[in-house]
């Protein structure tokens, strides 16, 4: 700027020297006027140029931050905020994002202006920690089938919770002509549910109420279901008069079709082995007998006998996988032919690059770690922009974590940028260590802490304080008799006070059980004495004798 000022004044002086110098008073007055005009014009040009330079250096004001995926810059902007847990986001008619909110509202949002129009408010939705209004799909052929489909929970007097699939007809700014297509008994625990339209025009519904009934094909919990859009059962389903398409699932929160009509699903494990799998007609996916790959002796025998489909990717410790979308665009070339997976516990976006066949994960990249909190769903625009919804207002953490933020929950847009000049002045993402991530690092400082991190942290949290109404706090476990504490770990536990069941960890060795319980009894404000391998063995033997009887 200083250099530009020097040039401006030198030019002004040069103009004055080259002008004829009049000798009369009138000529002197004209000369002064001319000089003033030249000065004002020069200053105007100077400030216009400065403003132009500022505009050129300010970047695109819509981007709040950005990161890089190899050579492509990805800008992030907020489409909508202060939402009530946007559980499903999907692309709908007229280029709007359609959204379900956990409490029972269906809305559509203009992704350009952020304008929001409420389409429906369910009056009978039952909202718990996990139950509520969940999955949604808009039929892609609106001219022939102007429908929208919802999955949600309702509750009857007396306490019975139901899991419903409803169809609505889409009006201008409303949903009408409700038709219930399916209604079965649900539950108060985790029951992630997604719904999609197959390339053949069938409804594909993931029922995530599969804690213990996933292997019973006569029951619909823990299954992938296939229906006609009027709710009837297709004749080519694997079981006559049954909507069951595949079985052996626990809690599916992601469902998407990829290249060549391959159907992918994400599924939660208990404390290990979250999965992404390819769903196949009439096949068993193993839960609860098999967790993750068929790699343990009992699992191998069951897999061989039951023709179990192994996942294409599994994670231990758990990451709580949720929304899943296939990315087949060149907007972000590095993500071409990949699965985009949002995660809750791992608070990040996973990009799973597929091989040419789409049946093998070749590479995994992780983005947005600890930046926006829990990520619930992901959808992709026809132009290849990626939209992500956060989920920070559903599970109320008891620890000192920074979520939810005042503007949560949000829908974010991720846009590929080939010209980085549009990012001038835009700050890049800074990964800030949160309270939770700091606690996670501390858990790695001992053998017992590492077992806790792998097996327990997803439910009881890094600080051991659990999740109110779902998982108990571990503070005070030093007061529980050692034999009772060991028995809970080996046998599991049901509780009327908490919605989630404690699984059995009999597969852990006596040494590992002793280590993790000693860790728990000496941390989280506990100051209890050590538990030994011999004490664990005594309780394990007594449990074996009890079961033998």
C-alpha positions as CSV (number, residue, x, y, z in Angstrom):
1,X,0.0,0.0,0.0
2,X,2.9,2.4,0.8
3,X,4.4,1.7,-2.6
4,X,1.1,2.5,-4.3
5,X,0.9,5.8,-2.4
6,X,4.4,6.8,-3.6
7,X,3.5,6.0,-7.2
8,X,0.3,8.0,-6.9
9,X,2.0,11.2,-5.6
10,X,4.9,11.0,-8.1
11,X,2.3,10.8,-10.9
12,X,0.5,13.8,-9.6
13,X,3.7,15.8,-9.4
14,X,4.6,14.8,-13.0
15,X,1.2,16.0,-14.2
16,X,1.7,19.4,-12.6
17,X,5.1,19.9,-14.1
18,X,3.9,19.1,-17.6
19,X,1.0,21.5,-17.4
20,X,1.4,25.1,-18.7
21,X,2.0,27.5,-15.8
22,X,-0.4,30.5,-16.4
23,X,0.7,34.0,-15.3
24,X,-2.7,35.6,-14.6
25,X,-4.6,35.3,-11.3
26,X,-7.4,33.6,-13.1
27,X,-5.0,31.1,-14.6
28,X,-3.5,30.4,-11.2
29,X,-7.0,29.7,-9.8
30,X,-7.7,27.3,-12.7
31,X,-4.4,25.5,-12.0
32,X,-5.3,25.1,-8.4
33,X,-8.7,23.7,-9.4
34,X,-7.1,21.3,-11.9
35,X,-4.6,20.1,-9.2
36,X,-7.5,19.5,-6.8
37,X,-9.5,17.5,-9.4
38,X,-6.4,15.5,-10.2
39,X,-5.8,14.8,-6.6
40,X,-9.3,13.7,-5.9
41,X,-9.5,11.5,-9.0
42,X,-6.2,9.9,-8.1
43,X,-7.3,9.2,-4.5
44,X,-10.6,7.7,-5.8
45,X,-8.7,5.4,-8.2
46,X,-6.3,4.5,-5.4
47,X,-9.0,3.5,-2.9
48,X,-11.1,1.7,-5.6
49,X,-8.0,-0.4,-6.4
50,X,-7.3,-1.1,-2.8
51,X,-10.9,-2.2,-2.3
52,X,-10.6,-4.4,-5.4
53,X,-7.4,-6.0,-4.0
54,X,-9.1,-6.6,-0.6
55,X,-12.0,-8.4,-2.4
56,X,-9.6,-10.5,-4.4
57,X,-7.7,-11.5,-1.3
58,X,-10.7,-12.2,1.0
59,X,-11.7,-15.5,-0.5
60,X,-15.2,-17.0,-0.7
61,X,-17.1,-15.6,2.4
62,X,-19.3,-18.7,2.5
63,X,-16.5,-21.0,3.6
64,X,-15.8,-21.0,7.3
65,X,-12.8,-23.3,7.2
66,X,-11.2,-25.9,5.0
67,X,-9.0,-29.0,4.9
68,X,-7.1,-30.9,2.2
69,X,-7.8,-34.4,0.8
70,X,-4.5,-34.9,-1.0
71,X,-4.5,-32.2,-3.8
72,X,-8.1,-31.1,-3.4
73,X,-9.1,-28.4,-1.0
74,X,-12.5,-29.0,0.7
75,X,-14.3,-25.9,2.0
76,X,-16.8,-26.2,4.8
77,X,-19.9,-24.0,5.3
78,X,-23.0,-24.2,7.5
79,X,-26.3,-24.7,5.8
80,X,-28.5,-24.8,8.8
81,X,-28.0,-24.7,12.6
82,X,-29.8,-24.9,16.0
83,X,-31.6,-28.1,14.9
84,X,-33.1,-30.8,17.0
85,X,-30.9,-33.8,16.2
86,X,-31.2,-34.1,12.4
87,X,-31.3,-37.9,12.2
88,X,-31.7,-38.3,8.4
89,X,-30.8,-35.9,5.7
90,X,-31.5,-36.7,2.0
91,X,-31.7,-35.0,-1.3
92,X,-35.3,-34.3,-2.3
93,X,-37.4,-32.7,-5.0
94,X,-36.5,-29.2,-6.4
95,X,-32.9,-29.4,-5.1
96,X,-33.8,-29.1,-1.4
97,X,-32.4,-31.1,1.5
98,X,-35.1,-33.1,3.4
99,X,-34.5,-33.8,7.0
100,X,-36.0,-35.7,9.9
101,X,-35.5,-34.4,13.5
102,X,-35.4,-36.9,16.3
103,X,-38.4,-35.3,18.1
104,X,-40.8,-35.9,15.2
105,X,-40.4,-33.1,12.7
106,X,-40.0,-33.5,8.9
107,X,-38.6,-30.4,7.1
108,X,-37.0,-29.3,3.9
109,X,-34.1,-26.9,3.6
110,X,-32.9,-24.8,0.7
111,X,-29.2,-25.5,0.7
112,X,-28.4,-22.2,-0.9
113,X,-30.3,-19.8,1.3
114,X,-30.9,-22.0,4.4
115,X,-34.6,-21.3,4.2
116,X,-36.5,-24.0,6.1
117,X,-40.1,-25.2,5.6
118,X,-41.7,-27.6,8.1
119,X,-43.7,-30.4,6.3
120,X,-44.9,-32.5,9.2
121,X,-44.9,-32.8,12.9
122,X,-45.7,-36.4,14.2
123,X,-47.9,-36.3,17.2
124,X,-47.4,-39.9,18.3
125,X,-43.6,-40.2,18.1
126,X,-42.0,-41.7,21.2
127,X,-38.6,-40.1,21.8
128,X,-36.1,-41.7,24.1
129,X,-32.3,-41.7,24.2
130,X,-32.3,-43.6,20.9
131,X,-36.0,-44.1,19.9
132,X,-37.7,-41.3,18.0
133,X,-38.2,-40.2,14.4
134,X,-35.3,-42.0,12.6
135,X,-34.9,-42.9,8.9
136,X,-36.5,-41.4,5.8
137,X,-36.4,-41.7,2.0
138,X,-38.0,-39.7,-0.7
139,X,-39.0,-41.7,-3.8
140,X,-36.7,-40.7,-6.7
141,X,-39.5,-40.9,-9.3
142,X,-41.8,-38.3,-7.9
143,X,-43.9,-38.1,-11.1
144,X,-45.2,-41.6,-10.8
145,X,-44.7,-42.1,-7.0
146,X,-45.0,-38.8,-5.1
147,X,-44.2,-40.5,-1.8
148,X,-42.0,-40.1,1.3
149,X,-41.4,-43.0,3.7
150,X,-40.6,-42.7,7.5
151,X,-39.3,-45.0,10.2
152,X,-40.2,-44.0,13.8
153,X,-41.1,-45.2,17.2
154,X,-44.5,-44.8,18.9
155,X,-45.6,-45.8,22.4
156,X,-48.9,-47.3,23.5
157,X,-50.6,-46.8,26.8
158,X,-49.2,-49.5,29.1
159,X,-45.6,-48.8,27.9
160,X,-45.4,-50.9,24.7
161,X,-43.0,-49.3,22.2
162,X,-43.6,-49.9,18.5
163,X,-41.4,-49.6,15.4
164,X,-43.3,-48.2,12.4
165,X,-42.8,-47.7,8.7
166,X,-45.2,-45.1,7.3
167,X,-45.8,-43.7,3.8
168,X,-46.9,-40.2,3.0
169,X,-47.9,-38.4,-0.1
170,X,-45.9,-35.2,-0.8
171,X,-47.9,-32.0,-1.3
172,X,-46.6,-28.5,-2.0
173,X,-45.5,-27.8,1.5
174,X,-47.1,-30.6,3.5
175,X,-47.3,-34.4,3.8
176,X,-50.7,-36.1,3.8
177,X,-52.5,-39.4,3.3
178,X,-50.6,-41.3,5.8
179,X,-50.5,-45.1,5.4
180,X,-48.8,-47.4,7.9
181,X,-46.9,-50.2,6.0
182,X,-45.4,-52.0,8.9
183,X,-45.7,-52.0,12.7
184,X,-43.9,-54.3,15.1
185,X,-42.8,-54.3,18.7
186,X,-39.8,-52.1,19.3
187,X,-37.6,-51.3,22.3
188,X,-36.2,-48.5,24.4
189,X,-32.6,-49.3,23.6
190,X,-30.5,-48.6,20.5
191,X,-32.5,-49.2,17.3
192,X,-30.9,-47.3,14.4
193,X,-33.1,-47.6,11.4
194,X,-32.5,-46.5,7.8
195,X,-34.7,-46.9,4.7
196,X,-33.9,-46.7,1.0
197,X,-35.4,-47.3,-2.5
198,X,-33.7,-50.0,-4.4
199,X,-32.8,-49.7,-8.1
200,X,-35.7,-52.1,-8.7
201,X,-38.1,-49.8,-6.8
202,X,-38.4,-51.8,-3.6
203,X,-38.3,-50.5,-0.1
204,X,-35.2,-51.6,1.8
205,X,-35.5,-51.1,5.5
206,X,-32.9,-51.7,8.2
207,X,-34.5,-52.7,11.5
208,X,-31.9,-52.1,14.3
209,X,-33.8,-53.6,17.2
210,X,-31.7,-56.7,17.1
211,X,-30.2,-57.4,20.5
212,X,-31.2,-61.0,20.9
213,X,-33.6,-62.0,18.1
214,X,-31.4,-61.4,15.1
215,X,-31.0,-65.1,14.3
216,X,-34.7,-65.9,14.4
217,X,-35.9,-65.3,10.8
218,X,-39.6,-65.5,12.0
219,X,-39.1,-62.3,13.9
220,X,-38.3,-58.9,12.2
221,X,-35.9,-57.5,14.7
222,X,-32.2,-57.2,13.7
223,X,-33.0,-57.7,10.0
224,X,-32.8,-56.0,6.6
225,X,-36.4,-56.0,5.3
226,X,-37.7,-55.7,1.7
227,X,-41.2,-54.5,0.8
228,X,-43.1,-53.2,-2.1
229,X,-43.9,-49.5,-1.8
230,X,-47.5,-50.3,-0.9
231,X,-46.2,-52.4,2.1
232,X,-46.9,-55.8,0.5
233,X,-44.2,-58.5,0.3
234,X,-42.4,-59.1,-3.0
235,X,-42.8,-62.5,-4.5
236,X,-39.0,-63.0,-5.0
237,X,-38.1,-62.4,-1.3
238,X,-36.0,-65.4,0.1
239,X,-38.8,-66.5,2.6
240,X,-42.4,-66.9,1.5
241,X,-44.7,-64.2,2.9
242,X,-41.9,-62.6,4.9
243,X,-40.2,-59.2,4.4
244,X,-36.9,-60.6,5.7
245,X,-34.1,-60.1,3.1
246,X,-31.1,-60.7,5.3
247,X,-30.6,-61.2,9.0
248,X,-28.0,-61.3,11.9
249,X,-27.7,-57.5,12.6
250,X,-27.5,-55.6,15.8
251,X,-28.0,-51.9,15.2
252,X,-27.8,-50.7,11.6
253,X,-27.5,-46.9,11.2
254,X,-26.2,-46.7,7.7
255,X,-27.6,-48.0,4.4
256,X,-26.7,-47.1,0.8
257,X,-26.6,-48.4,-2.7
258,X,-23.3,-48.1,-4.6
259,X,-22.0,-48.9,-8.1
260,X,-23.7,-52.0,-9.8
261,X,-26.5,-51.8,-7.2
262,X,-24.4,-53.2,-4.4
263,X,-26.2,-52.6,-1.1
264,X,-23.9,-51.6,1.9
265,X,-24.9,-51.3,5.6
266,X,-23.1,-50.1,8.7
267,X,-23.8,-51.9,11.9
268,X,-22.8,-51.4,15.6
269,X,-21.0,-54.0,17.6
270,X,-21.3,-54.3,21.3
271,X,-17.8,-53.2,22.6
272,X,-15.8,-54.4,19.6
273,X,-16.3,-55.1,15.8
274,X,-18.4,-52.3,14.4
275,X,-18.9,-53.2,10.7
276,X,-19.6,-52.2,7.2
277,X,-21.0,-55.1,5.1
278,X,-22.3,-55.9,1.7
279,X,-25.9,-57.1,2.1
280,X,-26.8,-60.2,0.2
281,X,-30.2,-61.8,-0.4
282,X,-31.1,-64.5,2.1
283,X,-27.8,-64.4,4.0
284,X,-26.8,-64.4,7.6
285,X,-24.5,-61.7,9.0
286,X,-23.8,-63.5,12.2
287,X,-24.9,-61.3,15.2
288,X,-24.9,-62.1,18.1
289,X,-22.9,-65.3,17.6
290,X,-20.3,-63.7,15.3
291,X,-18.8,-60.3,16.0
292,X,-16.9,-58.9,13.1
293,X,-14.9,-61.4,11.1
294,X,-15.1,-65.2,11.5
295,X,-11.8,-65.4,13.3
296,X,-12.5,-67.2,16.6
297,X,-12.9,-71.0,16.9
298,X,-16.6,-70.9,17.7
299,X,-17.2,-68.2,15.1
300,X,-15.5,-70.2,12.4
301,X,-17.7,-73.2,13.1
302,X,-20.9,-71.1,13.1
303,X,-19.8,-69.2,9.9
304,X,-19.2,-72.4,8.0
305,X,-22.5,-74.0,9.1
306,X,-24.6,-70.8,8.6
307,X,-23.0,-69.3,5.5
308,X,-22.2,-66.1,7.3
309,X,-21.3,-63.0,5.3
310,X,-18.2,-61.3,6.8
311,X,-17.9,-57.6,6.8
312,X,-15.7,-55.7,4.3
313,X,-14.4,-53.6,7.2
314,X,-14.5,-53.9,11.0
315,X,-13.3,-51.7,13.8
316,X,-12.2,-52.5,17.4
317,X,-12.5,-50.6,19.6
318,X,-15.9,-49.4,18.4
319,X,-16.3,-46.2,16.4
320,X,-20.2,-46.1,16.5
321,X,-20.7,-46.0,12.7
322,X,-23.8,-44.2,11.5
323,X,-24.8,-42.6,8.1
324,X,-23.4,-44.2,5.0
325,X,-23.3,-42.8,1.4
326,X,-21.6,-43.9,-1.8
327,X,-19.6,-41.2,-3.5
328,X,-19.4,-41.5,-7.3
329,X,-18.5,-37.9,-8.3
330,X,-15.4,-36.1,-9.5
331,X,-16.0,-33.0,-7.3
332,X,-13.6,-34.5,-4.9
333,X,-11.5,-36.8,-7.1
334,X,-9.7,-38.5,-4.1
335,X,-13.1,-39.8,-2.8
336,X,-14.3,-41.1,-6.1
337,X,-15.7,-44.6,-5.7
338,X,-15.7,-44.5,-1.9
339,X,-18.1,-45.0,1.0
340,X,-18.5,-42.0,3.2
341,X,-19.2,-43.0,6.8
342,X,-20.2,-40.7,9.7
343,X,-19.3,-41.8,13.2
344,X,-20.7,-41.0,16.6
345,X,-18.2,-42.2,19.1
346,X,-15.2,-41.5,16.9
347,X,-16.7,-38.0,16.0
348,X,-15.2,-38.1,12.5
349,X,-15.9,-38.8,8.8
350,X,-14.3,-42.0,7.4
351,X,-13.7,-42.3,3.7
352,X,-13.5,-46.0,2.6
353,X,-11.9,-46.2,-0.8
354,X,-13.2,-49.3,-2.7
355,X,-11.5,-51.6,-5.2
356,X,-12.8,-51.7,-8.8
357,X,-15.4,-54.4,-7.9
358,X,-16.7,-52.3,-4.9
359,X,-16.4,-55.4,-2.7
360,X,-13.1,-54.6,-0.9
361,X,-11.9,-51.6,1.1
362,X,-8.5,-50.7,-0.1
363,X,-7.8,-47.6,2.0
364,X,-9.4,-45.7,4.9
365,X,-8.9,-42.0,5.6
366,X,-10.3,-40.1,8.5
367,X,-11.4,-36.4,8.6
368,X,-13.0,-33.8,10.9
369,X,-11.8,-35.6,14.1
370,X,-13.2,-33.8,17.2
371,X,-14.1,-30.8,15.0
372,X,-17.9,-30.9,15.0
373,X,-18.8,-33.6,17.6
374,X,-20.9,-36.6,16.8
375,X,-21.7,-37.0,13.1
376,X,-25.1,-38.7,12.4
377,X,-25.8,-38.7,8.7
378,X,-24.3,-37.9,5.3
379,X,-25.9,-37.3,1.9
380,X,-24.6,-36.1,-1.5
381,X,-26.0,-33.5,-3.9
382,X,-26.3,-34.1,-7.6
383,X,-23.2,-31.8,-8.1
384,X,-21.1,-33.9,-5.7
385,X,-21.2,-31.7,-2.6
386,X,-21.2,-33.6,0.6
387,X,-23.7,-32.7,3.4
388,X,-23.2,-33.9,7.0
389,X,-25.5,-33.6,10.0
390,X,-24.3,-33.5,13.6
391,X,-25.9,-35.3,16.5
392,X,-24.8,-33.5,19.7
393,X,-28.2,-32.9,21.4
394,X,-29.4,-36.5,21.7
395,X,-27.1,-38.2,24.2
396,X,-26.4,-35.9,27.1
397,X,-22.8,-36.6,28.3
398,X,-22.0,-36.3,31.9
399,X,-18.4,-35.4,31.4
400,X,-16.8,-32.1,30.7
401,X,-16.9,-32.4,26.9
402,X,-17.5,-29.3,24.8
403,X,-20.7,-30.6,23.2
404,X,-23.3,-29.5,22.4
405,X,-22.2,-26.1,21.1
406,X,-24.7,-23.2,21.3
407,X,-25.4,-23.5,17.5
408,X,-25.8,-27.3,17.5
409,X,-27.1,-29.3,15.8
410,X,-26.0,-28.4,12.3
411,X,-26.0,-29.4,8.7
412,X,-22.6,-28.8,7.0
413,X,-21.7,-28.6,3.4
414,X,-18.3,-29.9,2.1
415,X,-17.3,-28.6,-1.3
416,X,-14.4,-29.6,-3.5
417,X,-12.3,-26.6,-4.5
418,X,-9.8,-26.8,-7.4
419,X,-8.8,-23.1,-7.2
420,X,-7.3,-22.4,-3.7
421,X,-7.5,-18.6,-4.3
422,X,-11.1,-18.7,-3.2
423,X,-9.8,-19.7,0.3
424,X,-7.6,-16.7,0.8
425,X,-8.3,-15.3,4.3
426,X,-10.3,-18.5,5.3
427,X,-8.7,-20.2,8.3
428,X,-7.8,-24.0,7.9
429,X,-9.2,-26.5,10.3
430,X,-7.3,-26.7,13.6
431,X,-7.5,-29.9,15.5
432,X,-8.1,-29.0,19.1
433,X,-7.6,-31.6,21.8
434,X,-10.9,-31.9,23.6
435,X,-11.4,-33.2,27.1
436,X,-12.6,-36.5,25.8
437,X,-9.6,-37.0,23.5
438,X,-7.2,-36.1,26.3
439,X,-8.9,-38.7,28.5
440,X,-8.6,-41.3,25.8
441,X,-4.8,-40.7,25.6
442,X,-4.5,-41.2,29.4
443,X,-6.2,-44.5,29.1
444,X,-3.3,-45.9,27.2
445,X,-0.9,-45.4,30.1
446,X,-1.6,-48.8,31.7
447,X,-2.5,-52.3,30.5
448,X,-5.9,-52.1,32.3
449,X,-6.6,-48.7,30.8
450,X,-5.9,-50.1,27.3
451,X,-8.4,-52.9,27.9
452,X,-11.0,-50.3,29.2
453,X,-10.4,-48.2,26.1
454,X,-11.0,-51.1,23.8
455,X,-13.9,-52.8,25.6
456,X,-15.7,-50.3,27.9
457,X,-15.2,-46.7,26.8
458,X,-17.9,-46.5,24.1
459,X,-20.6,-47.1,26.8
460,X,-19.1,-45.8,30.1
461,X,-17.2,-42.9,28.5
462,X,-13.5,-41.9,28.9
463,X,-14.1,-40.5,32.3
464,X,-16.1,-43.4,33.5
465,X,-19.3,-41.3,34.1
466,X,-21.5,-43.2,31.7
467,X,-24.5,-41.8,29.9
468,X,-27.5,-40.8,32.0
469,X,-30.4,-43.2,31.5
470,X,-28.4,-45.5,29.2
471,X,-25.1,-46.6,30.9
472,X,-24.2,-46.3,34.6
473,X,-21.3,-44.3,36.0
474,X,-18.4,-46.4,37.3
475,X,-17.7,-44.1,40.1
476,X,-18.4,-46.0,43.3
477,X,-17.6,-49.4,41.8
478,X,-15.1,-49.9,44.6
479,X,-18.1,-50.4,47.0
480,X,-19.4,-53.3,44.9
481,X,-18.2,-56.7,46.3
482,X,-15.4,-58.1,44.2
483,X,-17.3,-61.4,43.4
484,X,-20.4,-59.4,42.2
485,X,-18.2,-57.1,40.0
486,X,-16.4,-60.1,38.4
487,X,-19.8,-61.9,37.9
488,X,-21.2,-58.8,36.1
489,X,-18.3,-58.7,33.7
490,X,-18.5,-62.4,32.9
491,X,-22.2,-62.8,32.7
492,X,-23.5,-59.4,31.7
493,X,-26.4,-57.6,33.3
494,X,-29.9,-56.3,32.6
495,X,-31.2,-53.3,34.4
496,X,-34.6,-51.6,34.8
497,X,-32.8,-48.3,35.5
498,X,-30.8,-48.2,32.3
499,X,-32.0,-48.8,28.8
500,X,-28.9,-50.6,27.6
501,X,-27.8,-54.1,28.6
502,X,-24.4,-54.9,29.9
503,X,-22.9,-57.6,27.6
504,X,-21.1,-60.7,28.9
505,X,-17.3,-60.7,28.5
506,X,-16.6,-64.3,29.1
507,X,-14.2,-64.3,26.1
508,X,-11.7,-62.2,28.1
509,X,-9.0,-64.1,29.9
510,X,-8.8,-64.1,33.7
511,X,-5.8,-61.9,33.4
512,X,-7.6,-59.2,31.3
513,X,-10.7,-59.2,33.5
514,X,-8.5,-58.7,36.5
515,X,-6.6,-55.9,34.9
516,X,-9.6,-54.0,33.6
517,X,-11.5,-54.3,36.9
518,X,-8.4,-53.3,38.9
519,X,-8.1,-50.2,36.6
520,X,-11.8,-49.3,37.2
521,X,-11.5,-49.8,41.0
522,X,-8.5,-47.5,41.2
523,X,-9.7,-44.7,38.8
524,X,-12.7,-42.4,38.4
525,X,-12.5,-41.3,42.0
526,X,-12.4,-45.0,43.1
527,X,-9.7,-46.1,45.5
528,X,-10.4,-49.9,45.7
529,X,-8.0,-52.8,46.2
530,X,-6.7,-54.9,43.4
531,X,-8.5,-57.8,41.8
532,X,-6.4,-60.9,41.1
533,X,-6.5,-63.5,38.3
534,X,-7.2,-66.2,41.0
535,X,-10.3,-64.3,42.2
536,X,-11.6,-64.2,38.6
537,X,-10.9,-67.9,38.1
538,X,-12.9,-68.8,41.2
539,X,-16.0,-66.9,40.0
540,X,-15.6,-68.1,36.4
541,X,-15.5,-71.7,37.7
542,X,-18.6,-71.2,39.9
543,X,-20.5,-69.8,36.9
544,X,-19.5,-72.8,34.7
545,X,-20.8,-75.1,37.4
546,X,-24.1,-73.2,37.6
547,X,-24.6,-73.4,33.9
548,X,-23.7,-77.1,33.8
549,X,-26.6,-77.7,36.2
